[in-house]
Amino acid sequence: MTNTWNDPWYRCLPSCETQVPCGQGRHIVRWDAGQLRLPEHPDADAELVLAALGGEKAGCVVLAETWGRHTSDLSVLAVGPRGPADAVVVSWEDVEAAAQAGQRGGAVAFSRSLRRNPLRRPAGPPAAAVGHGARQRQIQQEIERIAERRNDMLSLHALGYGFAVRLAGQVAVAHADLADATPTTARPALVSAITGRLALVAEQWLGIDPDQVVVSLHDGPGWGRSELTGKGSERRLRVSLPASWLARVWACGLALTARHLVVAVDRAGWPDARVLALRAPGAEPVLLDVHARPQDGRDGPADAPHWEV
């Protein structure tokens, strides 16, 4: 097997695009070669400068900033789809309604907080009033932070399934090399993310209950290991995979190909690639030459690739 771990993780993914609200109309936003691109805003940096000087910030540019805030956000793996059948459907109307509700709700929550703790002239030392005002500002900032995060997640999901898995891949790669260095933070989140996605794949692969799938992170050379143990309710599929599997395999739609569990990519490319795959747990992996064709929308999202031998 040729080691291609240093190749870009997205080599097995085509570009994808959608239209998003911008100004009085809609503009195209495109993902290509690991980057979110704004073809109708060729000088987005200049637009940001103008916005900082008091101009209005374009919707596409706001969305690109939102994407950039979450390219290493592990919570993206927790709230994102686990597979084509698990796609999260959010419309831009939902995003706008949530933003408006958040503005009203934030103002109401803050005013209620003020009524519970009115800013009257303090009877004690002036420092008490200063501390009270700081607490109110802290409450308001927390309300705004929660609302911004919720609106960010809704906007990112409104882009569609194709963008969601590509963002998940980017997050996984951002943490893959750091997983061993941050055992108390990244590793549990990555194990949970792989487990949730692999469990759905294993159910199709073996007919095993998703709760019987046990995942650990593989460190070092090679792809990892797998085994099937026990019987009945004690049966367990135990799989060890590197964190990069989320990006190089799962995000590229390769996880289950021709009734094989794909564990690594030997030669990346679109629409032709070579993968390392397992016919059964514990078996020696084999090389498969695979070819991709886009979905037609009947068996899953149109921007989810379907691979065949």
Secondary structure, DSSP 4 states (H G I P E B T S, - for coil): ----TTS-GGGG---EEEEEEETTEEEEEEEETTEEE-TT-TTHHHHHHHHHTTPPPPHHHHHHHHHHHTTT-THHHHHS-SSGGG-----HHHHHHHHHHHHHHHHHHHHHHHHHS--PPPSS-HHHHHHHHHHHHHHHHHHHHHHHHHHHHHHHHHT-HHHHHHHHHHHHHHHHTTTTT-TTTHHHHHHHHHHHHHHHHHHHHH---GGGEEEEE--SSS--EEEEE-SGGG-EEEEEE-TTHIIIIITTT-SEETTEEEEEEEE--SSEEEEEEESSTTSPPEEEEEEEEE--SSSS-TTSEEEE-
